[in-house]
Amino acid sequence: MADPAVNNNSTESNKVWTSFSFALGISAVGLLLFRRYFHGAKCKSLAQLSGKTVIVTGANTGIGKVTALDLARRNARVILACRDINKARKAADDIKKSTNSQNVVVKHLDLASFKSINQFCKDILETEPRLDILINNAGVSWIPQCTKTEDGLEMQVGVNHFGHFLLTNQLLPRLKKSSPSARIIIVSSSLHKKGKIDFGNFKSEKGYHQFEAYYDSKLANVLFGQELHRRLEAEEAGVSVYTLHPGVINTELNRHMMHPLLLRLFRPLFGLLVKTPTQGAQTTISCAVAGELEGLSGRYYGNCKEEPFPKVESGPDESVAKKLWEISERLTGLSKVD
Ligand SMILES: NC(=O)c1ccc[n+]([C@@H]2O[C@H](COP(=O)([O-])OP(=O)(O)OC[C@H]3O[C@@H](n4cnc5c(N)ncnc54)[C@H](OP(=O)(O)O)[C@@H]3O)[C@@H](O)[C@H]2O)c1
């Protein structure tokens, strides 16, 4: 005859096991739904880019590299505009191997140096007969201590906004030659909604905060995109401007956030929850190639579709964008008036 104590124990352990399996199942389904939600949409366009030239800034890693790879696969001539030539050459080799394209070019561009940007643009204008798509992708974030660009600007706003401002304006003549289908893609972040533009603090005169500096630089990206769109539309330039949020992605962007050893532990866990670089690049690729975006310049995109501009906490308006443009012209030396 069975011992009732043993029976009770095994019923209890069955119950514990069933509850555990149930909880595990629910967690797995929850994680899958969470990942599905966060991993976002995929660019469905099959557009080919034969004969077209694209520049991608910061294309040696992260979503910039995946974007460059995708556009090379569509037969574009792709220029990787990067500050570290060795990393860029390695990325170009990877892209060439994966795509069989030989039309992948590396050029030096340090967005923390106006001299480097001017040299890069001079080179492009002299050597590239056309430019169809400019992707302002490069970015730095969360630098713990205040650092400055070669020209004395705070690094995050200096690279993310001012560098791209100078670059874009100097390349505009070439983009205009590819009208009416030329595109400028500005990779911002939904965190721009936390930003504010303090016109007296671009050189950190009033202090520095590692997170706020990033939010502010990403807001500057959005305001630049809106003002650029207004100006290009007014002159019927045939160049479209798309601003986007790529999602939350497991890239090297958080490299300044913690000690490299901690980061090595943190990354695989983070990677379980957020987008891979391939998933994170989809909205950029869609903005660069999707035919249905034609005529929709000046809009904001996320997950490969148009989204309303998030409500910015500091409530910027058109006049802030205009003033930012004028100050950017002066600080980058585009307009010499002081
Ligand atoms: N990852 C996210 O969750 C996330 C979310 C929202 C928005 N974004 C935006 O997405 C864009 C791409 O970021 P990512 O996530 O792919 O980051 P990433 O992996 O760190 O790539 C950033 C790229 O920018 C380049 N870069 C940095 N400073 C530069 C400079 N002074 N001159 C030229 N290139 C420079 C980097 O070059 P090095 O490798 O030489 O440093 C790298 O190629 C950024 O604009 C970022 O703000 C990312």
The ligand as an SDF file (V2000), in Angstrom:
LIG
                    3D

 48 52  0  0  0  0  0  0  0  0999 V2000
   21.4090   52.6800  -30.7210 N   0  0  0  0  0  0  0  0  0  0  0  0
   20.2520   53.2330  -30.3710 C   0  0  0  0  0  0  0  0  0  0  0  0
   19.5130   52.6910  -29.5260 O   0  0  0  0  0  0  0  0  0  0  0  0
   19.8140   54.5200  -30.9910 C   0  0  0  0  0  0  0  0  0  0  0  0
   18.5760   55.0550  -30.6140 C   0  0  0  0  0  0  0  0  0  0  0  0
   18.1520   56.2540  -31.1860 C   0  0  0  0  0  0  0  0  0  0  0  0
   18.9570   56.8970  -32.1120 C   0  0  0  0  0  0  0  0  0  0  0  0
   20.1600   56.3570  -32.4620 N   0  0  0  0  0  0  0  0  0  0  0  0
   20.9940   57.1060  -33.4510 C   0  0  0  0  0  0  0  0  0  0  0  0
   21.4370   56.2280  -34.4590 O   0  0  0  0  0  0  0  0  0  0  0  0
   22.6480   56.7210  -35.0350 C   0  0  0  0  0  0  0  0  0  0  0  0
   23.6430   55.5810  -35.1940 C   0  0  0  0  0  0  0  0  0  0  0  0
   23.9780   55.1100  -33.9190 O   0  0  0  0  0  0  0  0  0  0  0  0
   24.3650   53.5860  -33.6010 P   0  0  0  0  0  0  0  0  0  0  0  0
   23.3940   53.1290  -32.5930 O   0  0  0  0  0  0  0  0  0  0  0  0
   24.5770   52.8110  -34.8350 O   0  0  0  0  0  0  0  0  0  0  0  0
   25.7480   53.8500  -32.8330 O   0  0  0  0  0  0  0  0  0  0  0  0
   27.2420   53.3150  -33.0320 P   0  0  0  0  0  0  0  0  0  0  0  0
   27.2470   51.8570  -33.2490 O   0  0  0  0  0  0  0  0  0  0  0  0
   28.0010   53.8760  -31.8840 O   0  0  0  0  0  0  0  0  0  0  0  0
   27.6910   54.0490  -34.3830 O   0  0  0  0  0  0  0  0  0  0  0  0
   27.9360   55.4300  -34.3970 C   0  0  0  0  0  0  0  0  0  0  0  0
   28.7870   55.7750  -35.5840 C   0  0  0  0  0  0  0  0  0  0  0  0
   29.0690   57.1880  -35.5480 O   0  0  0  0  0  0  0  0  0  0  0  0
   30.4610   57.3680  -35.7550 C   0  0  0  0  0  0  0  0  0  0  0  0
   30.9810   58.6060  -35.2040 N   0  0  0  0  0  0  0  0  0  0  0  0
   31.0390   58.9940  -33.9120 C   0  0  0  0  0  0  0  0  0  0  0  0
   31.6830   60.1660  -33.8150 N   0  0  0  0  0  0  0  0  0  0  0  0
   32.0390   60.5330  -35.0720 C   0  0  0  0  0  0  0  0  0  0  0  0
   32.7540   61.6180  -35.6190 C   0  0  0  0  0  0  0  0  0  0  0  0
   33.2810   62.5870  -34.8500 N   0  0  0  0  0  0  0  0  0  0  0  0
   32.9240   61.6750  -36.9490 N   0  0  0  0  0  0  0  0  0  0  0  0
   32.4490   60.6920  -37.7510 C   0  0  0  0  0  0  0  0  0  0  0  0
   31.7880   59.6170  -37.2900 N   0  0  0  0  0  0  0  0  0  0  0  0
   31.5940   59.5430  -35.9550 C   0  0  0  0  0  0  0  0  0  0  0  0
   31.0960   56.1600  -35.0680 C   0  0  0  0  0  0  0  0  0  0  0  0
   32.4350   55.9950  -35.4760 O   0  0  0  0  0  0  0  0  0  0  0  0
   33.5010   55.2140  -34.5180 P   0  0  0  0  0  0  0  0  0  0  0  0
   33.1300   53.7630  -34.5960 O   0  0  0  0  0  0  0  0  0  0  0  0
   34.8200   55.5400  -35.1230 O   0  0  0  0  0  0  0  0  0  0  0  0
   33.3250   55.7750  -33.1470 O   0  0  0  0  0  0  0  0  0  0  0  0
   30.1600   55.0710  -35.5650 C   0  0  0  0  0  0  0  0  0  0  0  0
   30.5170   54.7230  -36.8720 O   0  0  0  0  0  0  0  0  0  0  0  0
   23.1210   57.8330  -34.1050 C   0  0  0  0  0  0  0  0  0  0  0  0
   22.8370   59.0870  -34.7060 O   0  0  0  0  0  0  0  0  0  0  0  0
   22.2760   57.6630  -32.8580 C   0  0  0  0  0  0  0  0  0  0  0  0
   22.0450   58.8700  -32.1640 O   0  0  0  0  0  0  0  0  0  0  0  0
   20.6010   55.1880  -31.9530 C   0  0  0  0  0  0  0  0  0  0  0  0
  1  2  1  0
  2  3  2  0
  2  4  1  0
  4  5  1  0
  4 48  2  0
  5  6  2  0
  6  7  1  0
  7  8  2  0
  8  9  1  0
  8 48  1  0
  9 10  1  0
  9 46  1  0
 10 11  1  0
 11 12  1  0
 11 44  1  0
 12 13  1  0
 13 14  1  0
 14 15  2  0
 14 16  1  0
 14 17  1  0
 17 18  1  0
 18 19  2  0
 18 20  1  0
 18 21  1  0
 21 22  1  0
 22 23  1  0
 23 24  1  0
 23 42  1  0
 24 25  1  0
 25 26  1  0
 25 36  1  0
 26 27  1  0
 26 35  1  0
 27 28  2  0
 28 29  1  0
 29 30  1  0
 29 35  2  0
 30 31  1  0
 30 32  2  0
 32 33  1  0
 33 34  2  0
 34 35  1  0
 36 37  1  0
 36 42  1  0
 37 38  1  0
 38 39  2  0
 38 40  1  0
 38 41  1  0
 42 43  1  0
 44 45  1  0
 44 46  1  0
 46 47  1  0
M  CHG  2   8   1  16  -1
M  END
$$$$
